[in-house]
Structures are given as C-alpha cells and as structure tokens.
Amino acid sequence: MSPSTFPAAAFTLGPALLFAPADRPERFAKAVQRADAVILDLEDAVAPQAKAGARENMRASALDPATTVVRINALETAEAALDLAAVAQSPYTTIMVAKAADPRAIAALTEFQVVALCESAAGILAAPELARTPNVVALMWGAEDLVASLGGTSSRFVSGTRAGQYRAVAMQARSQLLLAAGAAGKAAIDSIYADFADLAGLAEEAEDAVASGFGAKACIHPAQIAVVRGAFQPSQAEVDAAKELLAAASAAGTGVFAHQGNMVDGPILLHARETLRRAGNAG
C-alpha cells in the first residue's frame, strides 16, 4: 500500500480519543465502549519489561481497525522496529508515532496511516513538513515531552492565578501544530489533560480546542470522555443561532449584511456551517 492510497481527510476519528495501555488488555473492551476511538499504547504507558507482552496483547486483540490507533515507540529506538513488526501482523493500519520529527522516516512507513505525535522542539519545527507527508493523516502534540526536550520542568503554571494554564512556549507549540495541520488539510489532535480529576479545567481547554479548530482531543481517563464530547457538541442555542444566521444570509442575498447589530460576511457564515457540521456528526 503506497502513501498516496491515503486521502488527506482519511482521519475522521473523534472527538474523544482514549489511550489504553496495551499491557492492560482487560481495559480494551471498556475503552471501546466509552471512547470514539482507542489508542492502544505501546510507548510511555508501558514499562520496559512489559513491552513484549503489550505487543502480544495488541496483536491478539480484535478491536475495530477503523476506530483503533496503535501508538508505537519513537522510530530511533530499538522498540520501534519490534512495534512495527507486531502491528504488521495485526489488523490495524493506523499508527501514532511517538516523538515524530523526521518526515523521511515517517514517509517510509508506507504500510500505515500515520498520526505524527510532535512532542519535541524538533518535532514542532518539522510539523509543516510532517503534515505534508502523504501517509500522515493527522498531527498531535505533546506538552510535557516538549518541555522536557527544552530542558524545562513543567508545561503549565503550578501556582498563582494562572495555575493549570499552559506556559507561553507550550501555547506557541500548540498553535504551530494546529496551523501546520490546517495548512496541509490534515486533522489536528489536542494534547491530553493530565489532571484527570480536574474536569472543569479539561472542559475549558477542550472548548478552546474546538473554537480554535482542533478536530479531536486525546484522553487518559474514561471520566474525561463525556467532557470532551460535550465541548465538541454544540448547544441547541448555538445550533439555532447558526441556522438563523444562515437563513438570514440566504434572505439577504448579498456578500455582506447586518444581522442582530453585527456585520456578517463569508468567514462568519463558515463558522455557522461548522457548528451545524459538528452538531450533525454528534447527532
């Protein structure tokens, strides 16, 4: 299978993607029931001594390949070759490559659709080229590994009025990845929210992800699924407002018109159509 087999819009999973450690097969079925797609994790969630068993669990699993992604270890590690060999013996064709930074190495993975996980300074800077790689169907970013690659200690403020918010470098990386994905017509996946007990903070971040243009958000705990789905699901008031605006545009019959005290043009109408698209997908 060549990279050209994969269309730019092939990745339609979401909005809530749930990581499931591949060394915990008893969690697979529950993850499938709760999330829109499952990411079977062979990388960070699995201890070194458990990786061989995790690969066997992944290979023996029988999840729907259309809604399953396998996260493999960074390509420069010895584990990656073992991961790729195991995935090739499974029904799964979509992989997430941890610490992606080399577009040529990603392009060489011609048997797979690839979610490029950019979680280093090099990966973020390579995001535009990674997004243009034919077999890449989505980009995701990771905050903590990114900051660690810079010699930092935390991607978020830990105290004060900004506690829990991303630091400037993390926000820049997030924005750069979103722009790179959008310019190439690929999906962008927002990073995980590590404090799984803080559902209010997750809701705020997920709502920002939706408004900014991310197509999905990754989760690390089942309790986060409903919050992420809720953020991506427009309210009835938002749906009604979008329909009313589009109806007013049709009646106006002009490029620019006034509606409820605001000037409305093409981009505003696109926002309204996106609201209805998300409502239709969730419905």
C-alpha positions in Angstrom: 0.0 0.0 0.0 1.5 3.3 -1.0 1.1 6.6 0.9 -0.9 8.0 -2.0 -3.6 5.5 -1.1 -4.4 7.6 2.0 -6.5 10.7 1.3 -5.8 13.9 3.2 -9.1 13.7 5.1 -8.8 10.0 6.0 -8.6 10.7 9.7 -12.2 11.3 10.9 -11.9 9.8 14.4 -13.0 11.7 17.4 -13.7 13.9 19.1 -12.7 11.9 22.2 -9.7 9.5 21.8 -8.8 7.4 24.7 -5.3 6.0 25.4 -5.4 2.3 26.7 -2.1 0.8 27.9 -1.5 -2.3 25.8 -0.2 -4.2 28.8 -3.8 -4.0 30.3 -5.9 -6.0 27.8 -8.8 -6.2 30.4 -9.3 -2.4 29.7 -9.7 -2.7 25.9 -13.4 -3.5 25.8 -14.3 -0.8 28.2 -12.3 1.7 26.3 -14.1 0.8 23.1 -17.5 1.2 24.7 -16.7 4.7 26.1 -14.5 6.4 23.5 -14.9 7.4 19.9 -11.6 5.8 19.1 -9.0 3.8 21.2 -5.2 4.4 21.1 -3.5 1.1 22.1 -0.3 2.4 23.7 3.0 0.6 23.3 5.0 3.6 24.4 5.0 5.7 27.6 2.1 3.9 29.4 4.0 0.6 29.2 7.1 -0.2 31.4 10.1 -1.5 29.5 9.8 -5.0 31.0 6.1 -5.2 29.9 6.5 -4.1 26.3 6.9 -7.5 24.8 3.7 -8.7 26.4 1.9 -5.5 25.4 2.8 -6.2 21.7 1.3 -9.6 22.1 -1.8 -8.2 23.6 -2.2 -5.7 20.8 -1.7 -8.4 18.2 -4.2 -10.7 19.8 -6.8 -8.1 20.2 -9.9 -7.9 18.0 -10.9 -4.2 18.1 -12.4 -2.4 15.1 -9.4 -1.3 12.9 -11.5 1.7 11.7 -11.5 3.1 15.3 -8.2 1.9 16.6 -4.8 3.6 16.6 -1.6 1.9 17.9 1.0 4.2 19.4 4.5 2.9 18.8 7.8 4.0 20.3 10.0 6.7 18.8 11.4 5.4 15.5 15.0 5.9 16.6 14.5 3.3 19.4 15.1 -0.4 19.2 11.5 -0.9 20.4 10.0 0.8 17.3 11.1 -2.0 14.9 9.5 -4.6 17.2 6.4 -2.5 17.4 6.1 -2.1 13.7 6.6 -5.8 13.1 3.8 -6.6 15.6 1.4 -4.1 14.1 2.1 -5.5 10.6 0.8 -8.9 12.0 -2.3 -7.3 13.4 -5.5 -5.9 11.6 -4.5 -2.3 12.5 -3.3 0.1 9.8 -3.2 3.4 11.7 -0.3 4.1 14.0 0.7 7.0 16.1 4.5 7.6 16.0 5.8 9.0 19.3 8.3 11.9 19.1 7.9 12.2 15.4 10.4 14.6 13.9 11.8 13.1 10.7 9.4 13.4 7.7 11.5 11.0 5.6 11.4 8.3 8.2 7.6 8.8 8.5 7.1 8.7 4.7 9.0 5.3 4.7 6.2 3.7 6.7 4.2 3.1 3.5 2.0 0.3 5.0 0.4 2.6 7.6 -1.6 5.7 8.0 0.3 7.8 10.5 -0.6 10.2 13.3 2.6 12.2 13.8 2.9 12.9 17.5 5.1 16.1 17.7 6.4 16.3 21.3 9.9 17.8 20.9 11.3 21.0 19.7 12.4 19.3 16.5 9.0 17.7 16.0 7.2 21.0 16.3 9.5 22.7 13.9 9.1 19.8 11.5 5.3 19.9 11.8 4.7 21.6 8.5 6.7 19.1 6.5 5.3 16.2 8.5 1.8 17.4 7.7 2.5 17.4 4.0 3.8 13.8 4.1 1.2 11.8 2.2 0.7 8.9 4.6 0.3 11.3 7.6 -3.4 11.7 8.3 -3.2 13.7 11.5 -0.9 15.6 13.8 -0.9 15.6 17.6 1.3 17.4 20.0 2.5 16.5 23.5 3.3 19.2 26.1 5.4 17.5 28.7 7.8 15.8 26.4 8.2 19.0 24.5 9.2 21.0 27.6 11.5 18.2 28.7 13.2 18.3 25.3 13.9 22.0 26.0 15.3 21.3 29.5 12.2 22.7 31.2 10.4 21.3 34.2 6.6 21.9 33.5 4.4 22.9 30.6 1.9 24.5 32.9 1.9 27.1 35.7 1.7 25.3 39.0 0.7 28.2 41.3 -0.8 31.7 41.3 -3.7 33.0 39.3 -2.5 31.1 36.2 -2.2 27.7 37.8 -3.1 25.0 35.4 -2.7 27.1 32.3 0.0 26.4 29.7 3.2 28.3 29.6 3.9 30.5 26.6 6.2 28.0 24.8 3.6 25.3 25.1 0.9 27.5 23.7 3.1 28.5 20.8 3.8 24.9 20.0 0.1 24.1 20.2 -0.7 26.9 17.8 2.2 26.0 15.4 1.0 22.4 15.1 -2.6 23.5 14.5 -1.6 25.8 11.8 0.7 23.2 10.2 -2.1 20.7 10.1 -4.7 23.1 8.8 -2.4 24.3 6.0 -2.0 20.7 4.8 -5.6 19.8 5.2 -4.9 17.3 7.9 -6.6 16.8 11.3 -5.1 18.2 14.4 -5.5 16.4 17.8 -5.1 18.4 21.0 -2.9 17.0 23.8 -4.1 15.2 26.9 -5.1 17.0 30.1 -3.1 15.2 32.7 -5.1 16.2 35.8 -8.0 13.8 35.2 -9.7 14.9 38.4 -10.0 18.5 37.2 -12.9 18.2 34.8 -13.7 21.9 34.9 -10.2 22.7 33.7 -10.5 20.0 31.0 -13.8 21.5 29.8 -12.3 24.9 29.4 -9.3 23.5 27.5 -11.5 21.3 25.3 -13.8 24.2 24.5 -10.8 26.3 23.4 -9.6 23.4 21.3 -13.0 23.3 19.5 -13.1 27.0 19.0 -9.5 27.1 17.7 -10.0 24.3 15.1 -8.8 21.0 16.6 -10.7 18.0 15.3 -10.2 15.8 18.4 -8.7 15.7 21.9 -6.9 12.8 23.5 -7.9 11.5 26.9 -6.1 9.4 29.5 -9.1 8.5 31.7 -12.7 7.4 30.9 -14.1 10.2 33.0 -12.7 12.7 30.5 -14.7 11.3 27.6 -18.1 12.9 28.3 -16.4 16.3 29.0 -14.6 16.3 25.7 -17.7 15.2 23.8 -19.7 17.9 25.5 -17.2 20.5 24.4 -17.4 19.4 20.7 -21.2 19.1 20.8 -22.8 22.5 20.0 -25.6 23.5 22.3 -29.1 23.8 21.0 -28.8 27.6 21.3 -25.7 27.5 19.2 -27.4 25.3 16.6 -30.5 27.6 16.5 -28.3 30.7 16.1 -26.3 29.2 13.3 -29.5 28.2 11.4 -31.0 31.6 11.9 -27.8 33.3 10.6 -27.7 31.1 7.5 -31.3 31.7 6.8 -30.7 35.5 7.2 -27.8 35.2 4.7 -30.0 33.4 2.2 -32.7 36.1 2.5 -30.2 39.0 2.3 -28.7 37.7 -1.0 -25.6 39.9 -0.6 -22.0 39.3 0.3 -22.1 41.4 3.5 -25.2 42.1 5.6 -26.2 43.2 9.0 -27.7 40.7 11.5 -28.6 41.5 15.1 -26.4 44.5 15.1 -23.3 42.8 13.6 -21.8 42.8 10.1 -21.7 39.3 8.7 -19.6 38.1 5.8 -18.1 34.9 4.4 -15.9 33.7 7.4 -18.8 34.2 9.9 -21.0 32.0 7.7 -18.3 29.4 7.6 -18.3 29.4 11.4 -22.0 28.8 11.4 -21.7 25.9 8.9 -19.0 24.3 11.1 -21.3 24.5 14.1 -24.0 22.6 12.1 -21.5 20.1 10.8 -20.4 19.3 14.4 -24.0 19.0 15.5 -24.7 16.6 12.7 -21.7 14.4 13.5 -22.5 14.3 17.2 -26.2 13.7 16.4 
